[in-house]
Amino acid sequence: MNAYRVEIFGQTYGLRSQAAEEHVQRVARLVDARMREVAAQTRSVATVQIAVLAALELASDLLDEQENQRRLLECVESRCAELVRRIDSRVPEARPDAEEEVVPLLCS
């Protein structure tokens, strides 16, 4: 376990983590930036309130990204299954003179 010092919203915190220092510092910078954004958009001066609002925004971003990743994975799996089906349907009938169908690989 490594010990690090990070600054978030004007406060210095001592952290222990197995993560690399650059990762810990990036996380701290992300939290600091989000807290500063929240502070600029709200009338609250209470650090705890700002921290909670920033945490809610970051959690919302995480859930959005997880949903995007889930949809992308479903699309890739579906597209792969379709490509396998097309390949399987043509392999027994493959002819050297047959034109190949171009299959787009992008998900929309």
Secondary structure, DSSP 8 states (H G I E B T S, - for coil): -EEEEEEETTEEEEEEESS-HHHHHHHHHHHHHHHHHHHHH-S---HHHHHHHHHHHHHHHHHHHHHHHHHHHHHHHHHHHHHHHHHHHHSTT--TT-----------
